[in-house]
Amino acid sequence: MTKRRPLRPAASPWQQDMLSGLKALAAQHPADLEVLGGPEPLPDGMILVRIRLHTADIPHVQGGLALGETEEFGLRLPPAYPLPPQVITPHARFAGTPHVLEGSRLCIYLDVTREWNPEGGIPAVLNRLWEWLTDAAANRFDATTALYHAVGGVLHRTDGTPTIVAREAAWRRTWHTGWLTPRSDSRLDLASHLVNEHSMRLPVLRLNHHLPFAAGHTLADLFDRIDDRASLREPTAQQQAGLTSPAFLTALTHAARRNPEGTNQYFVLVVPHPRTSSGTDFLLAGRLPVAATDILRRTPRTAQDMAALPADVRNSAIEWCYLSDEREAVTTRRDARRPVSAFRNTHVHVWGCGGIGSWAAELIARAGAARITLSDPGTPITGGLLVRQNYTETDIGTNKAIALAKRLHSLRDDLIVDICPSPPSFELVDAAQQAGVIIDATVSVAVGGFLDMLACDPDRRALLAQMTTDTTSASHGILTVSAPGTSQGPSRIDHHIGQRVLAEPALEPYHPLWTEPQPGDEIRPTLGCSVPTFHGSAADLVGVTANLVTLLGSQLLRPVSGTHLCAQPHTGTRPAHHFVPYAPHPDDPPAPAPPSPPSSNVGT
């Protein structure tokens, strides 16, 4: 009886479509594309197809990827629609090139969700591969977009590990003692100094070479990568001098012995990027499991290399941690080049922490202000305010400024938040000289008058602004600005421009911003002595405040005194935005005299 050959798993319909398309394309272009042999099933359900492309005609420039007359590739065809095929090389010649993963897998799609259209089938994949080869040979890849390629081009992360936050810039020596401080069950902060009694010691070790083949899965794998033994599989690769595995083991053991029994031992590797300058090194974070760490703690001090380590440590799986790298040298803020970026590193006063002020303060905090000073009259927060103001159930009964300060502190560790007395107060006489921006969100006549007095201070550097909304819907916004050098404050500018707006028929939708509320325009939220207030939801206030904050950011970039009018899209108001510049007029009332500080001789 003859022995039957094992049945190969059948190709899925998606794989069959890909294979048919590949054969048809090879038949149409025999000089450019050749299929080498039949499809090979893989254990993970994929099918491997080997191809050869004619690449002699691809232009090459100095610094670009060197290609041969022909190049061979493997296409890994996934079983399920609509996943794209993966492209691999049968060699490691391309290792270290941007967008080459783990030394042999080509990253032909930077963002699969946007760039891969399954309707294109195999021709789309090969066209993309051809574009990749053309760009690589022409040295068009931007190394700054390939930061992950310092460590094999792949994300190292093990499920269940915490995220490590790194914000300190300088890790320039061969090795440092670092400290990890728990912030939550899922977050640890990396610092170069001991923060508190809960901080854990770890080595931060600098390599002199990148890791094109990734960092491996076990401690033994990582030691191979550190010593660059993996690259030596290629005859053209050169081993580079740098941190060696014995030095890494010594630092790891040294830290483990100083941390409590029963805890993981963490480490961070500083990996140079192959194509960018120093300071943009990649940080790779991992840890040993508790069992392996405890064995390492009891290892004799003479164990200086891998051979002397117990097998349980040597073969221990490394648990990789996601590292949230927030160093300025490697991070571009997501709001860069947007108007709100003008708030970065500024000192902003927010007077009035209600419907507009509470949201404006948060938006400005997120935009990167260095310091925010809050003021509110002191009325405690009630449950009804949670419908539209930036507070929570735990804030009820608390002063708005105190609750908002707590909220802002939770957004950013480096933000300074303080609370000042409610204007008008002589303690705020110098505010316009010290701050970069003062926002009046109180709708208070007295506060507006005080701001007008600050406007005429010849030494003021602050841009003064008033923000408010309409009473019927909170969907129209008004931002009035008094730039430095303008002696009239926001209230007086608002009065002057209001007359012009009311006289302009084309701006009729904005007329209610300068007219007294009609019966029914306001709402009494609580029966009894409730003060009438405007109609509006949280969505309305967040939307209109966001517009006003963005407009104020543009004013910081190019200060011009005047009034911005804006409307939410659902109102149908046209124009949706209109700026009325302020021009001094002979009939303007004289600016009020600047306030004088209180006399120290109180009894006179």
MARGULO-517822 format. One record per residue: residue in three letters; x, y, z of N, C-alpha, C in turn. Coordinates in steps of 0.001 Angstrom, whole numbers, plus 500000, padded with zeros to 6 digits. Last residue first. Layout:
<recs>
ALAXYZXYZXYZ...
</recs>
This chain:
<recs>
THR494788607148557181494753608574556841493522608915556040GLY494931604424557699494169605261558622494076606707558209VAL496575603232555774495146602949555774494372603932556626ASN498981603775553997498543604494555210497030604381555314SER499309602570551581499737601782552735499337602440554044SER496655602787549205497655603440550052498019602533551212PRO496370600626546380495865601178547634496987601759548475PRO497356601748543096497398600764544178496924601389545477SER495017603141540803496221603282541606496206602236542705PRO493858602441537495493710602373538949495045602524539636PRO493930604893534872494328603590535413494218603581536918ALA490973606629533931492321606672534497492684605304535036PRO489244605712530927489305605940532375490745605945532854ALA489319607565527879489637606334528600489704606628530086PRO486547609589526847487944609436527268488135608139528041PRO484323608343524301484556608919525624486000608720526026ASP484537609170520844484738608173521898484932608863523238ASP484412611021518852483322611045519827483473609999520919PRO486582610421517195486629611636518029485553611682519095HIS487538606971517444486640607987516886486676609214517779PRO489673604255516501489317605343517428488509606420516723ALA488411601307515251489130602514514856488720603622515804TYR488453597828515259488167599046516023489041600183515509PRO487019595641512783488171596271513453487750597538514179VAL485064592963512928484899594408512816486076595060513530PHE484714589930511250485542590722512148485329592199511856HIS482644587129511153482858588498510662483669589250511709HIS481309584050510152482337584760510914482532586132510283ALA479123583449508709479358582632509900480469583222510753PRO477096586202507541478320585400507511478517584634508810ARG474619583825508183475629584266507234475851585756507425THR473326581137510050473694582552509999474805582779508983GLY472574578547510542472346579066509191472730580525509030THR472972577183512875472128578380512923471762578882511529HIS474766575141512524473349574786512514472425576000512559PRO477352576310512748476795575972511435475293575722511434GLN477463579179514961477576577753514734476881577377513422ALA479142582264514355477898581510514518478148580047514224CYS480778585268515468480791583937514869479485583225515186LEU482646588231515385481316587643515479481368586271514822HIS485145590057516999484830588910516151483397588465516431THR486248593369517151485264592389517600485059591310516539GLY489396594934518092488143594827517362487284593722517906SER492888595270517563491712595556518385490451595509517525VAL495049592711516814494314593839516227493080594063517091PRO497912590717516786496962591481517614496370592686516874ARG498533587871515624498489589177514951497492590071515691LEU498579585901517580499586585878516525499687587225515817LEU496392586522519094497706586545519743498825586556518699GLN494375586074517245494649587448517660496011587558518354SER494334583333517133494773584058515937495082585508516261GLY493315582881519711494655582434519368495194583148518138LEU490741583875519361491648584588520258493093584162520002LEU489727581926517662489854583301517175490802584111518057THR489788579768519468490578579714518236490778581113517667VAL487954580685521358489340580453521762490253580397520533LEU485611580781519789486144582016520373487605581855520792ASN485250578073519139485444579076518086486101580335518648ALA484893577033521702486022576579520897486306577562519768THR482496578284522394483730578635523105484956578198522320VAL480710577017520673480934578457520516482210578885521234GLY480957574290521567481169574691520181481500576162520043VAL480346574403524281481657573898523860481963574364522443LEU477712575406524115478765576191524752480164575709524365ASP476298573372522753476318574748522254477512575511522811ALA476755571185524442477238571139523056477321572539522466ALA475455572047526738476901571874526775477469571853525364SER472974574506525639473426573189526089474941573158526202GLY470846577258526458472026576684525820472423575375526446HIS469535580433527352469282579069526900470559578526526253PHE470773582402530135470548582142528715470201580685528471THR468881583236533116470113582972532374469763582609530941PRO467664584765536097467476584405534685468816584214533992VAL468193583268539264468535584376538380468321583948536932SER465694582021541378466718581725540390466930582920539472CYS463944582027543515464806583194543320465895582953542298GLY461573579950542115461914580741543289462769581921542901LEU462721577199540193461634578014540711462089578764541955THR465507577368538034464949576833539269463849577761539755PRO466131578625535588466339577182535741465714576576536985ARG464565580657533572464768580560535016464902579077535345ILE465881582026530556465281580899531262465565581038532746GLU465166584457527960465976583856529008465194582747529706ASP463203585180526174464555584941525652465444584248526669GLY460845585762527425461014584407526905462387584116526350PRO460950589135526507460308588114527331460410586728526671GLN464281589919525221462830590026525195462230588962526117PRO467306591451526288466498590244526079465003590556526109GLU468556594278524484468059593711525730467203592479525447THR471205593865522069469868594331522465469431593643523738TRP473503592802521082473577594157521629472208594699522042LEU472908590352520073474039590406520997474166591777521648PRO470929590715518160470530590393519542471670590427520552HIS472439591131515756471897592283516498471502591930517921TYR473230589058514206474045589331515378473508590500516204PRO471519588982512035471487587842512968472291588086514247GLU472281591453510685471083591390511530471054590180512461LEU474274592250508994474666591582510236473494591426511199ALA473143593654506952473715592351506612474120591559507853PRO472447596134508113471406595102507874471999593718507594GLU474039597860510535474370597110509324473347595991509104ALA473687599036512918473349599855511751473592599115510445LEU474664597231514697473216597454514688472777598271513475VAL477417597572514207476760596322513832475251596514513729ARG477867600134515249478107599880513829477398598611513366GLN477259599733517926476491600713517157476664600489515664GLY479247597866518620477840597486518639476973598445517842ILE481580599310518642481329598451517487479875598000517446HIS481258600709521119481498601438519871481125600581518665HIS480987598580522940479930599585522803480055600330521474ASP483474597263522574482212596567522303481072597555522104ILE485213599219523515485275598818522104483986598123521701ARG484405599195526166484214600413525371484311600116523875SER485125596571526881483738597032527025483468598268526174PRO487959596400526332486981595608525581485554596126525692GLY489331599822526478489207598433526877488123597709526110GLN491497602054524791490121601663525107490073600177525440SER494123602271524030493769602782525357492346602430525757THR496245599968522623494911600565522493494457600992523878GLY498561598748523399498687599990522649497363600675522388PRO497442595418522996498350596362523647498572597588522764ALA493970595190521927495381594842521788496241595825522569SER491079594028522966491833595272523056493308594903523052VAL488365592326521521489783592322521877490321593746521913THR485565590284521839486059591646521677487453591732522274LEU483621587927520479484934588086521096485409589502520801ILE480652586151520553481256587453520348482557587515521141GLY478546583696518983479591584124519899480135585483519533HIS475605581789518997476335582902518411477351583392519438SER474470579927520569475041579446519311475732580546518524ALA472783580245522717474213580047522969474916579485521734SER470103580940522368470548579621521920471991579283522272THR469397583392523539468336582489523088468817581090522737THR471566585012524227470705584484525294469740583416524814ASP474915584534522869473554585076522842472670584374523864THR478033585049524682477183584390523700475783584978523767THR481453586241525113480070586013525547479304585364524408MET484529587513526205483825586460525482482408586354526018GLN487031589971525886485737589602526464485090588559525570ALA490494590595526522489426590019525707488176589802526531LEU493683592029526079492461591966526876491306591498525997LEU496997591120526195495871591300525287494610591082526105ALA499439592703528231498402591695528046497423592098526952ARG501122594684528780501517593823527663500440592791527345ARG501096598064529938500453596752529830500977596010528596ASP502000600561530427502975599476530513502350598098530287PRO499878602322530395500862602416529306501873601272529307ASP496645601367530900497958601303531529499016601334530428CYS494189601164529767494910602417529552496247602468530286ALA493181598699530561493565598890529161494417600135528966LEU492339598857533148493628598228532902494124598482531485MET489837600022532666490869600793533350492254600195533121ASP488538597901531435488743599143530680489813600015531336LEU488416596151533565489277595805532440489544597029531564PHE486503597491535078487855597323535618488842596994534496GLY484280597248533421484821598567533707486238598490534245GLY483913594453533513484211595108532249484806596488532452VAL483244594182536204484478593573535723484896594204534399ALA480787595566536192481885596029537029483219595463536558VAL479239594043534459479527595437534115480725595931534911SER479934590757533501479734591676534625480124593087534199VAL480425588480532057479269589298531676478919590252532820THR482758586954532418481819587121533531480486587725533128ALA485067586502531083483923585678530702482819585798531737ASP487817588054530037486650588333530863485484587515530321ILE491124587189529981489822586904529384488747587198530405ILE494256588334529221493216588356530260491881588191529553VAL497543587314528448496149587407528023495272587483529270GLY499960587461529726499935587667528282498538587878527759ALA500578589273532839500004588197532030500133588508530541GLN501682591640533849502312590358534146501836589239533227GLN500196593827533239501642593922532996502311592549533108ALA497673593171533992497891593431532570499361593588532231ALA497954592974536784497709591766535984498018591984534513ASP498242594978538613499398594698537770499180593516536824VAL495785594936539912496189596144539198497322595864538225LEU494786592978541488494905592675540063495348593874539242GLU494445593931543980495476592911543828495717592570542364PHE492256595512543813493537596165543622494690595166543547SER489633594219541869490429594096543084491772594749542820PRO486473593641540456487624594544540556488315594402541915PRO487773590256540310487843591669539950486481592330540196SER488412588042542996487502588455541931487707589925541609PRO491813586904543474490550587493543930489685587897542737CYS492995583850541837493153585243542254491817585770542764ILE494690580827541791493391581495541924493628582893542466ASP496684578919539425496454579609540695495129580352540627VAL498579576456537955497219577003538081497110577681539436ILE500923575382535684500748576135536929499346576732536922LEU501510572228534254500727573463534219500645574087535613ASP502693569764534174503570570927534192502831572255534219ASP500702567815534037501547567878535229502312569193535327ARG497434568320532921498858568466532633499652568613533913LEU494890567657533832495172567595532404496661567587532102SER494618568086536494494526566689536044494872566544534569HIS494651570831536641495825570100537137495811568653536646LEU492060571329535759493190571697534903494460570982535338ARG490564570411537987490369569824536661491585570102535760LYS491422572164539960491663570729540112491547570026538763ALA490405574542538891491850574391539068492220572913539214LEU487675574045539094488275574116537765489792573978537846ALA487334574120541876487039572882541145487691572895539771ILE488060576789542360488798575697543006488583574394542254ALA486182578190540841487600578351540545488415577216541149LYS483724577380542048484039577046540657485531577135540364ASN483613575794545230483778577017544458484242576664543046THR481439572982545664482770573580545637482747574886544863GLY478985571848545342479255572474546623480596573169546691ILE480136569389543132478974570096543679479294570590545095ASP482152567822542164482446569245542340481300570018543001THR481286565289541669482110565473542865482453566933543122GLU479958565607539221479174565409540449480009565678541702THR481841568178537428481333566826537646480568566758538963TYR482103570723534826482255570216536189481614568839536294ASN481747572855532797482802571851532793483115571341534207GLN478207573170532117479496573701532545480472572556532800ARG475760571976531486476510572651530428477853573245530864VAL474743570414533539474153570264532208475053570871531146LEU475794571209535898476494570135535206475944569894533807LEU474124573013537099475180573552536237475884572459535445GLY472477571555538788471947572010537514473003572520536558GLY474001571155541121473803570066540172473309570515538819THR476287573917541681475063573155541948474861572127540849ILE479120575378543164478561574633542030477336573861542495PRO478927578513544947479231577079544846478535576436543653THR480388581581544072479139580840544160479415579352544023GLY482680583053543656482625582185544819481330581435544990PRO483436584617541408482915585260542620482785584355543829ASP486641583600540170485192583483540111484631584017541429SER489602583119538334488852583948539276487367583714539074LEU492843581757537648491384581689537623490783582635538652THR495559581629535553495057582221536792493545582334536686ILE497814579406534231496441579904534124496006580384535496ARG500820578938532439500173579276533705498777579814533426ALA501477578054529915502364577718531031501682577935532373ALA499376576440527511499681577610528344500549577184529526GLY498664574350525770500040574476526222500373575732526991ALA496135573595525078496932574243524033498357574521524485ARG494999572750527407495407571723526455496285572303525352ALA494426575296528454495365574405529140495883573342528183ILE492511576149526652493784576875526715494844576038527438LEU490446574380527217491004574418525868492372575099525861GLU489948575046529927490441573716529565491075573722528176ALA489082577710529703490267577394530498490827576024530124ALA486736577431528183487877578161527627489156577810528380TRP485040576105529983485512575399528785486722576094528179SER484723578077531935485185576744532335485691575952531141GLY483804580365530506485112580364531145485618578977531490ILE481167579670529665482227579893528689483605579762529346GLY479829579040532118479572578311530884480641578468529835GLY482314580048534465481006579472534198480935578780532856CYS484327581529535685484531580101535427483208579395535196GLY485895584491535506484579583912535260484735582473534828TRP488785585180533957487886585727534969486463585299534625VAL491769583876533412490381583610533021489500584076534165HIS494941584814532250493914584995533275492559584646532675VAL497808583115531217496455583536530850495600583673532107HIS500962583101529969500233583221531232498882583835530902THR502304580722527549501784582023527972501184581929529375ASN503117578355526375504057579036527273503585580423527701ARG500832578639523735501923577873524343502839578792525142PHE498943580059522359498828580062523821499998579337524501ALA499353579558519701499839580845520215499745580912521738SER497999577307519071499397577125519456500008578421519970VAL495543577982518100495676577872519555497110577646519996PRO495870577869515266495870579158515975496077579050517473ARG498314575309514444496930575752514592496917577049515399ARG500911574463514471500493575294513333499003575646513366ALA500144571624516462501151572513515873500571573195514636ASP498566569867517757497953571155517438498965572148516866ARG500151567717518275499077567533517304498363568828516946ARG503655568272518429502323568442519017501259568338517926THR505987565875517816505341567045517222503936567148517809THR508797564568519390507340564679519400506901565981518746VAL511473564486519782510902563431518943509395563548518804ALA512144566614521382512978566351520212512355565337519268GLU510417566564523578510195567546522522510966567215521251ARG509169563426524648510281564376524585510093565310523400GLU507349561441525000506823562799524901507938563840524962ASP506602558284524342507756559172524249507275560591523982SER505401555822525958504833557073525445505934558127525474LEU506043552596525318506679553776525873506101555007525186TYR504734549518526263504573550663525366505181551884526044CYS506989546922527098506050547957527548505933549051526483TRP507428543428526828507694544768526309506601545731526725GLU508841541004528588507531541655528472507776543116528066ILE510764538346527427510734539759527814509332540297527594ALA510929535084528695510323535996527725510367537417528272SER513953533447529510512748534143529970512236535100528898ASN516242532116529083515155531887528127513857532577528530ARG517778532996531260518297533144529894517171533039528856VAL516288532161533451516472533589533181516866533798531731ASP516339529442533248515043530094533452515131531606533224ALA519052528835533117518255528747531888516922529465532030PRO521177531123534897520266529971534875519399530003533614LEU524204532383533378522846532596533883522073531296533918ALA526585532023532143526544531773533584525151531930534170ALA526145532808529528526406531393529797526298531063531271MET525902535597529637524718534773529439524964533316529815ASP527956536938532309527575536752530918526421535761530840GLN528545537131534964528693538346534178528299538161532722ALA528252535985537896527543535715536638527533536972535789THR529286536713540313530263536327539281529605536052537935ARG527257537094542043527801538296541403528813537953540316PRO524716534616541632526014535072542167526559536252541380THR521254535443541786522379534974540967523689535473541561ARG519092536452543005519863535493543792521051534934543006ARG517976538062541067518408538687542329519321537758543137LEU517220536180539177518343537069538873518879537721540140ILE514979535148540448516146534273540248517380535123539988ASP513347537413540298513745536912541617514934535953541515THR513032537602537506513713538670538244514190538181539611ALA511559535333536909512923535450536381513707536513537133ALA509173535998538276509901534770538603511350534859538126VAL508362538444537047508740538409538465509580537175538782PRO509812539041533773508754538566534674509275538450536101LEU511528542063532907511579540624533118510403540220534005ARG510602544582530498510769544103531875510890542589531863GLY511298547524528465510862546153528708511034545795530170ALA511417550067526011511224549688527413510732548250527509LEU513317552213524098512674550903524105512609550401525539LEU513547555187522406513532554576523737512701553299523691PHE515686556440519903514450555734520231514576555096521603ASP517070559730519582517193558297519829515841557711520226THR517412562301518950516178561691518473516250560174518622GLY519849562848519932518732563557520560517396563039520089SER521743562865516926521626562542518345520546563405518974SER519938562685513760520985563148514664520728562697516096THR519101559797511733518861561127512285519914561437513337ARG519357557189510876519497558263509896519199559653510441PRO519067555213512837520128555053511836520341556269510943HIS518874556259516211518182556149514940519233556089513840PRO520053554398519007520252555451518007519430555189516756VAL518202553659521822518654553088520555518832554206519529VAL518322552963525038518367554155524193519016553730522885LEU516255550846526901517386550942525985517244552207525145VAL515339550256530201515111551077529015516392551096528196PHE513761547853532368514943548458531769514502549302530574TYR512503546320535410512351547049534157513704547515533654GLN511640543497537083512765544389536833512621544994535439ASN508791543052539232509438542980537922510661543872537889THR508982541744542579508645542803541624509367542549540305GLY509833539999544551508473539861544048508035540963543105GLU511839542180546521511527540828546070510084540793545586PRO512486545583545512511908544576546410511707543220545730ASN515763546447544187514313546555544185513711545417545001ARG518377545806544161518008546964544970516506547249544937ARG518694543756542404519020543493543803518597544632544713ALA518110545026539969517174544039540518517429543792541995ALA520380546616539463519095547251539775518145546272540448HIS522317544606539021522549545643540032521229546296540447THR521225543278536820521332542592538106521496543589539248LEU521490545305534894520177544738535192520185544055536564ALA524251545743534831523364546839535220521992546313535618THR525088543167533961525568543719535225524632544818535721LEU523843542996531464523487542056532525523915542582533884PHE525187545045530096523748545128530294523316544221531441ALA527752543995530113527503545268530789526013545452531058PRO527348541637528572527764541554529982527521542845530752SER526520542801526038525554542101526875526044541908528312THR527863546130525568527869544686525386526885544036526332LEU527675549152523801527294548438525007527259546943524712GLY530095549031521146529077549702521939528812548926523202ALA531170548670517794531496548720519222530408549465519963GLN529519546648515395529894547963515878530180547908517376GLN530153544448512744529818544608514153530350545939514643GLN528874544783509546530022545030510401529550545195511840ALA527735542798506826527461543563508045528729543673508885THR528204541151504734528585542554504562528397543366505830PRO527225538634505423528684538815505300529117540262505168GLU524850538279507926525102538839506608526594539105506464ARG525027537496510478524574536473509531524786536948508098LEU525580539683511944526730538968511423526327537798510530SER523261540615513003523701541216511747524849540443511128ALA523153539179515392522185538875514342522649539424513004ARG525026540292517053525345539006516438524393538680515302ASP524992542618518503524919542731517049525272541417516363ASP524724542623521164526073542345520674526151542363519154ILE521976543081521162522873544077521762524301543885521260ARG521023540723520002520850541997519297521799543067519839ASP521727538852521969522255538726520606522167540050519861PHE520160539819524069521617539871524188522277539724522818LEU517625539228523049518031540620523222519544540744523350ASP517648536422523138517495537136521863518016538566521979ALA517835536067525909518926535603525047518863536290523682LEU515380537051526730516581537757527154517777537339526289THR513134536886523873513686536411525137514908537240525499HIS512466538162521524511382537784522431511881537334523799GLY513868541012519683513708539620520081512595539418521096ALA514111543513518637514797543250519906514594541840520414ALA514902543978515090514050544090516275514813543627517509PHE516902544131513271516184542861513342515255542808514555PRO518117546592513615517280546387512424516477545100512452LEU518806548530515924518446547109515982517548546776514793HIS521737550709515933520301550433515945520063548933515882HIS524395551292518237523903550844516940522401550615517055ASN525185551764520763525880552514519719525426552112518330LEU522762552195523417523457551397522418524190552314521446ARG522463552978526826522587553496525465523345552517524587LEU520136552280529347521383551902528698521391552336527237VAL519049552543532447518782553162531153520092553091530388PRO517903550299534975519001550808534151518470551416532857LEU515841551333537760516028550584536521517230551129535766ARG513985551373540817515240551596540109515261550763538818MET510847552869541501511635551659541295512862551983540461SER509068554736543978509841554688542740510713553438542691HIS507851555060546374507315554006545508508101553865544209GLU508893557240547609509284555938548149508765554779547296ASN509640559386544764509057559099546081509420557675546483VAL511692559962542843510542560847543029509896560635544388LEU515049560045541939514082559393542820512948560366543117HIS515680560817538483515868561030539921514775560300540693SER515027560689535886516434560456536201516722560608537687ALA511992558862535128512726560062535532514161559681535855LEU508936557735533822510390557579533815511060558900534172ASP505976556562535283506697557717534767508197557501534913LEU503501554230534356504716554485535120505427555665534470ARG500163553019534329501114554057533940502273554133534925SER498154551391535224498546551242533820499584552264533379ASP497567552013537805497843550607537513498386550420536097SER499438555097538091498194554329538128498566552884537845ARG501982555905538541500942556928538572499557556290538619PRO505085554812539844503706554474539457502787555681539579THR508143555683538477507212556019539553505791555684539111LEU511361554589537917509972554490537452509051554725538640TRP514522555949537244513507555602538251512137555603537591GLY517915555058536246516632555753536131515673555269537196THR521217555402535889520229554830536797518973555682536684HIS522636555025532633522096555849533708521346554943534671TRP525310554610530313524236554068531153523883555055532252THR526517556358528530526367554947528168525326554263529033ARG524627559487528410525738558639528823525470557187528423ARG522234560712527652523353560731526710524525559842527122TRP519442561524527818519942560234528289521179559947527443ALA517435564270528119518836563865528030519077562498528664ALA514637564848528407515288564834527099516615564102527089GLU511746563458529932513081564032530070513862563829528779ARG509486561977529461509481563382529057510842564046529178ALA507773559002529124509117559597529154509041561025528634VAL505797556569530587505806557931530057507198558523530228ILE504827553339529857505866554142530498505918555500529808THR502013551331530498502645552310529620503649553119530426PRO502215547891531669501848549306531783502540550145530712THR501015544871530072502092545675530653501667547138530726GLY498993543571528746498973543564530204500081544365530847ASP500767542432525903499482542702526551499616542621528069THR503734544032524967503135542800525473501846543152526199ARG505280545548522231504332545699523339503732544351523684HIS506946547199519879507195546183520903506231546430522060LEU506320547713516517505972548120517874506201546954518825VAL509022547721514165507777547161514702507569547638516137GLY511510548384513152510330548914512484509014548405513028GLY513817547641514456513164546664513592511891547139512937VAL514328550115515811514187548822516500513329547904515631ALA514358552217514117515547552033514946515509550686515657HIS511895552390513051512843551544512356514186551462513056TYR510392554254514338510316552892514848511355551987514183LEU510796556525512748511450556429514051511468554988514561ALA510256557479510195510561556066510384511251555830511713THR510097560083509665508821559377509730509022557896509999THR512700560862509472511971561314510663510608560659510761ALA513599559983507015513961559202508205513163559614509431ASP511754559751504215512104560709505259512363559934506548PHE512775558384501159512143558154502451512667559157503471ARG514170558699498816513093559647499098512465559461500473ASN516211557387497398516485557970498717515436559016499101ALA515657555972495157515865557409494961516126558136496275ALA515161553487496193516355553654495374516689555122495163ALA512708554058497493513875553629498277515166553836497489ASP511019554693495349511313555702496371512559555337497176THR511048552224493989511473553453493306511848554528494311LEU509997550505495911511353550292495422511901551541494739TRP507400551638496143508278551549497307509735551407496860GLU506399551255493580506564552626494086507532552634495279TRP506316548443493609507172549134492637507422550580493078LEU504399548040495595505755547547495791506719548260494849ARG502197549139494289502667549758495523504109549317495820ASN501932547342492216502188548750491911502744549472493129LEU501354545059493708502609545124492975502943546552492541VAL498826545803494753499931545449495649501268545591494920ALA497292546187492464497514547324493365498688547048494301PRO497238543576491405497927544648490672498219545857491556ILE495711542156493388497163541977493326497859543035492479GLY493096544567494214493660543238494097495172543234494002GLY491500546803494414492587546826493440493264545487493241GLU489810546383496482489233546241495151490325546246494084PRO491190547025498789491179545621498365490592545423496974ASN493315549559499183491973549352498652491903547936498119TRP495267551125501556495016549840500897493556549743500496GLU495406553530502889496145553393501640495855552095500884ARG494017553556505302493778554626504334494341554331502948THR494771551262506647493350551621506629493036552694505596VAL497565551180506522496784550254505701495339550712505566ASP499910553367506361498619553291507055497685552465506182LEU502096552591504860502337553225506144501076553182506999TYR502780549851503015501640550680503413501942551265504792ILE505123548541502837504693549257501638503451550106501892CYS507525547598504523506333548348504937505867549175503739LEU508830544409504076508723545758503552507415546395503988ARG510877542464506118509484542720505701509352544178505283SER513515542226507006513142541570505745511711541850505284GLY514162543552509401515224543198508482514797542657507140GLU511907544392510745512611543206511224513605542664510202LEU510878546228507951510537545738509275511272544439509573VAL511660549141506426511936547707506364511787547172507779HIS511460551892506580510277551138506165510603549694505795PRO514864552647505883513553553038506406512429552221505773THR517206549978506193516551550952505313515220551362505936GLY517889547939507877518378549276508202517828550355507301ALA518046545453505383517932545784506810518572547137507088PHE518348544557502842517636545830502997517532546272504457ARG519547542090503061520302543190502483519658544545502715ALA518609539691503979518572540823504909519367542008504376HIS516344537687501947517665538068502435517500539225503415PRO513940537423500718514609536185501160515997536448501726THR511500539791501946512670539480501124513301538194501624ILE507911540238501710509136539938502448510273539698501447VAL504826541752502006505962541566501102507208541343501954GLN501468540651502540502718541180503064503844540856502078PRO498245541593501173499410540710501273500581541428501931PRO495587543000503243496523543054502113497635542021502268LEU492269541806504019493641542071504445494587542078503247PRO489447541738503964490168542410502886491624542692503255TYR489551538205503508489294539498502884488980540491504005ALA491961535948504777490689536653504946490669537963504163PRO494462534771504488493272534007504100491992534832504063PRO497134536660502890496294536324504054495030535595503612LEU500093535834501357498693536126501069497836535721502260ARG503135537132501053502361536354502032500902536752501890LEU505443536986498600504140537578498904503414536641499864GLY508886537599498451507828536680498820506564537450499132PHE511159538444495814510322538787496968509368537634497253GLU514164539298494126513145538313494494512437538752495771GLU515182541377491474515046541191492921513922540195493177THR517648542037488955516356541510489377516355541375490888GLU519885543617489177519174543544487892517764543019488108GLY519518545078492516520168544305491477519406544376490167LEU519730548223494249518953547097493734519750546379492658ALA520347550106497066520980549494495901520203548247495494LEU518611552942498144518729551493498253519313550922496961GLY520588556022498204519380555230498025519657553745498127GLY523000557232498266522275557125499527521010556310499434GLN522708558446494997523589558191496129522798558225497439VAL520030556821493194520815557998493560521676557635494761HIS518682555032490432519324555000491740520107556282491959PRO515731553989488673516843554933488874517370554877490305ILE515135550785487455514754551725488520515923552659488789ASP515895548856485670515581550181485129515164551186486198ALA516210546459487020517405547122486484517127548554486048THR514269544839488016514457546134488693515634546923488132HIS511904542520487553513004543130486817513163544562487329LEU511122540304490237510838541529489495512096542001488772ARG509785537211491127510996537938490744510589539130489890ILE508179535590493938508166536267492648509535536892492391ARG506475533114495766507740533777495471507702534356494060VAL503960533035498144504245532952496714505521533733496455LEU502438531513500871503624532225500395503811531964498905ILE499496531993502641500125531280501531501277532129501036MET498418531627506091498814532392504921499386531468503854GLY498065530025508254496954530138507309497272530965506086ASP500338529725509725499370530714510207498198530912509257PRO501978527898508352501231527456509539500160528439510001LEU501445528183504771502183528508505985501345528138507209PRO501748526718501522500948527039502713501824527252503930GLU503003528092498647503393527284499790502525527663500988PRO502432527942495077502158528527496400502502527549497519GLY505245527075492889503861527125493297503684527728494675GLY507767529036491103507200527872491768505755528076492176LEU507790532295490820508771531241491048508136530084491819VAL506676534410488337506261533662489519507173532454489661GLU507919537472487212507989536019487089507569535395488410LEU507778540444485398507288539700486555507340538216486271ASP508843541528483061508929542300484300508604541489485551ALA508409539868480923509751540439481061509944541151482396PRO505685539186481045506696538163481369508098538731481555HIS502990540369481516504255541100481603505391540131481947GLN500874538571481312500811539816480525502155540521480472ALA501567536593483108501419536234481698501412537466480805ALA501501538030485480502787537507485013502723537122483550LEU498753538502485638499653539646485499501023539188484982ALA497782535918486015497371536682484841498327537843484585LYS498958535275488476499293534502487280498947535269486012LEU497690537173490122499142537175489979499566536418488719GLY494988536483489975495418537789489492496912537848489255SER495116533973491183494680534094489791495130535418489195LEU495914534714493772496758533847492953496391533950491485MET493711536282494615495037536866494543495952536035493626ASP491669534353494542491570535551493691492943536190493519GLN492648532585496478492506532127495101492401533305494136GLN492462534193498761493783533785498292493729533302496847TRP489673534385498891490481535598498770491872535265498247PRO488864531690499215488478532438498010489315533694497801SER491801529906500491490519530591500676490138531306499384ALA493189526769499574493277528228499597491887528820499755ALA493176523913501708492707524601500499492846526106500673PRO496048522370503064494811523130503271494459523901502016ARG497069519298501591497347520692501882496041521430502135LEU497160516062502918496413517057502154496826518457502579PRO500045513997502763499084514791503547498434515857502673ARG500067511171500573500660512458500945499634513263501730ARG499886507774501541499214508954500970499886510217501477LYS501941505121500658501626506101501697501029507346501045THR500594502183499127501403503419499072500948504386500143MET500850498820500000500000500000500000500897501245500000
</recs>
